[in-house]
Amino acid sequence: MPNSILPQDQDGQEIFNAISSFFCTFEIGKLLRKCNAQKEKGVPVLDIFKYKLCNVFSDRSMYMQQKAGSFREAFSKNTFYSTGF
């Protein structure tokens, strides 16, 4: 996973670790594949899903990150919005 998805603050890091642990425990990657949530190339769907959940639980938004110039992810806003979840 790209380092840019990791939050800079301690609370954000704890949220990311909890989400990552949940994904491993409940094999979310396998569930996404069974639901046909996949991409042909680029950033894996699992990474985008983790990013979205981290934003929800840390009260952040992609829009505000872009506006503030702190958005440094490996995907575009089109990829973010076209994943469908």
C-alpha positions as CSV (number, residue, x, y, z in Angstrom):
1,M,0.0,0.0,0.0
2,P,1.3,3.5,-0.8
3,N,2.6,5.4,2.2
4,S,0.5,8.4,1.3
5,I,-2.7,6.6,2.5
6,L,-1.2,6.5,6.0
7,P,-2.5,9.3,8.1
8,Q,-0.1,11.8,9.7
9,D,-1.6,12.0,13.1
10,Q,-1.8,9.4,15.9
11,D,-5.6,9.1,15.9
12,G,-5.6,8.7,12.1
13,Q,-2.9,6.0,12.4
14,E,-5.0,4.1,14.9
15,I,-8.0,4.2,12.6
16,F,-5.9,3.0,9.7
17,N,-4.5,0.1,11.8
18,A,-8.0,-0.8,13.0
19,I,-9.4,-0.8,9.4
20,S,-6.4,-2.8,8.1
21,S,-6.9,-5.4,10.9
22,F,-10.6,-5.6,10.2
23,F,-9.9,-6.2,6.4
24,C,-7.4,-9.0,7.2
25,T,-9.6,-10.7,9.8
26,F,-12.7,-10.7,7.7
27,E,-10.9,-11.2,4.3
28,I,-12.6,-8.1,2.8
29,G,-10.4,-8.5,-0.3
30,K,-11.9,-11.9,-1.1
31,L,-15.4,-10.5,-0.5
32,L,-14.7,-7.6,-2.9
33,R,-13.5,-10.0,-5.6
34,K,-16.6,-12.2,-5.1
35,C,-18.7,-9.1,-5.6
36,N,-16.8,-8.3,-8.8
37,A,-15.3,-5.2,-7.3
38,Q,-12.1,-5.2,-9.2
39,K,-10.1,-3.0,-11.6
40,E,-8.2,-3.9,-14.7
41,K,-5.2,-1.8,-13.8
42,G,-3.9,0.9,-11.5
43,V,-4.5,1.2,-7.7
44,P,-6.2,-1.9,-6.2
45,V,-9.9,-1.5,-5.2
46,L,-8.9,-2.6,-1.7
47,D,-6.6,0.4,-1.3
48,I,-9.3,2.8,-2.5
49,F,-11.9,1.2,-0.1
50,K,-9.4,1.5,2.8
51,Y,-8.8,5.2,1.9
52,K,-12.6,5.9,1.8
53,L,-13.1,4.2,5.2
54,C,-10.2,6.1,6.8
55,N,-11.7,9.3,5.5
56,V,-15.1,8.5,7.0
57,F,-13.8,7.5,10.4
58,S,-11.3,10.3,10.7
59,D,-13.8,13.0,9.5
60,R,-11.8,13.9,6.4
61,S,-12.9,14.3,2.8
62,M,-11.0,14.0,-0.5
63,Y,-12.5,17.3,-1.6
64,M,-11.0,19.2,1.3
65,Q,-7.7,17.4,0.9
66,Q,-7.5,18.5,-2.7
67,K,-8.5,22.0,-1.8
68,A,-5.8,22.2,0.9
69,G,-3.2,20.7,-1.4
70,S,-2.7,17.7,1.0
71,F,-4.1,15.0,-1.4
72,R,-1.2,12.8,-2.5
73,E,-2.8,9.5,-3.3
74,A,-1.9,7.4,-6.4
75,F,-5.4,7.8,-7.9
76,S,-7.5,10.5,-9.3
77,K,-10.9,11.8,-8.2
78,N,-12.4,10.0,-11.2
79,T,-11.1,6.7,-9.9
80,F,-12.3,7.6,-6.4
81,Y,-15.9,8.3,-7.5
82,S,-16.2,5.6,-10.1
83,T,-15.5,2.7,-7.7
84,G,-19.2,2.7,-6.7
85,F,-18.9,2.2,-2.9
